[in-house]
Amino acid sequence: MKFDNNTLQYRIALNTNTQIFMAYDAKDPKKIAYGITIEQAKKELNKSI
């Protein structure tokens, strides 16, 4: 899925093997963050930008 929160466009994916969410920067897919919840993954992605 692709989301936009006014400052960051990101995509969310779930690794079903590990049950970990991944948040990707929609403009730079090399920027990726992980979390056990979508919100945690999104928060970690915001920190990396």
Secondary structure, 3 states (H helix, E strand, C coil): CEEECCCCEEEEEEECCCCEEEEEECCCCCCEEEECCHHHHHHHHHHHC
